[in-house]
Amino acid sequence: MTDPAETFRMSYPSLWVTYRVFRSFGVGIEQLRLLRTYLKADSTNEHSDQRCLEAAIAWLRRAQDACEGGGVSAAYTLGKGWDRAYPETSGYIIATFLAYAELFGDTSCVERAIRIGNWETKIQTPSGGVLSNLAGPETRVFNTGQVILGWCALYEKTGDPSYLLSATRAADYLCRLQEPDGSWVNDTYCGPRTYHARVDWALLRVARLAGKEAYLAAAEKNLRWVLAQQRENGWFCLCGFHDDPPNMHVIGYTLRGLLECHDTGLPEILRLHLLPHIERPAEALCASAERNVAGMPRGMLPSSFDQRWDSSDSHSCLTGNAQFACFLYRMAQITEERRYAATASRILSAVKSTQLFHSTFDEIDGAIAGSYPIHKGYMSCAYPNWATKFYADALMLKRFHEGGLSIHA
């Protein structure tokens, strides 16, 4: 039986988001201004990158304060409110807080990162795995890798061995679950996926810190599996969720994971010659960013791509745009090709045009939505914490990538 609410949302998307905004924040002039930003990005946003970064970090603080225990709320959803704390993305927000603290001397962000890390350790399962969410007992391979990145960053910052212990327990869990071909099938969202390259990055981080070659071997094995999924034009099979075309969120995960693995400089990883495999999709996506998509700000990428690097989407995954900007700043750093940074800045400017400022609605002020327009596409009508996390990372990398900044998550 068809859901009437879903039918209304699909038939009248603008009215649907209007209803969600009014349900969340009431009716008034400011709410109408908010709707305009949702439906038509503000290309006149002239706030400095620093002001945008401060607003994004302030929102991440509020998302953490919305939950008890130390984790960060998964998202603020229009009409529903704050979600529960989300273990996976809380884990990699640790690195964002630590980078901001290091760059701007904000010690409160170190304290926030420690709160997240301690909470993650408290809820780590006996198997060493990280929960998919707080609603059930299921653990997930990908989520575990992302929290490992946070624990490693905290161990490097504080020297507290408890974080390295949590990271090694989690890495042992990953090694136990790995298939003979290097992939992960069990404890995954939808089977083996190329975005598990970010799990390889985590394994290499903890391998170096703990001196355990088994983690390096597991990462190398999965990286070989990931490369086997790549076509000649750089497109990855088994990259998207289920049978959907891969969106920029999971493409960004795959590319960043591969790049950071390459950047470890480990001989076993350098022998895989990852960089050419990274450059082919990067070039295809940079070319797409140069083309203006009707109805979207200049530089904004469509949500997903097919195997020819084409897209018919009329919406954009803002999370993936911010991730891709981070990836390109790192590419510029590693390859010394400045054009990557120029493209990253163009994409980041497009995302910046969707950020809401001077609002009395603390639940969304300074945050980045999951998609543009907000009422369709990835995480519609919601502000996932990972969109704002990667946006903050991109702003920091834009300013400091030439100085060697690397955010380890």
Secondary structure, DSSP 8 states (H G I E B T S, - for coil): ---HHHHHHHH-HHHHHHHHHHHHH-SSHHHHHHHHHHHS--TT----HHHHHHHHHHHHHHHHHTSSSS--BSEEETTTEE--B-HHHHHHHHHHHHHHHHHH--HHHHHHHHHHHHHHHHH--TTS-EES-TTSS-EEHHHHHHHHHHHHHHHHHH--HHHHHHHHHHHHHHHHH--TTS---TT-SSSS-GGGHHHHHHHHHHHHHHT-HHHHHHHHHHHHHHHHTB-TTS-BSS-SSTTS--BHHHHHHHHHHHHHHHHT--HHHHTT-HHHHHHHHHHHHHHHHHS--TTS-TT---SB--TTS----SSEEHHHHHHHHHHHHHHHHHH--HHHHHHHHHHHHHHHTT---S-S-TTTTT---SEESTTSSTTTTEEEHHHHHHHHHHHHHHHHGGGT-----
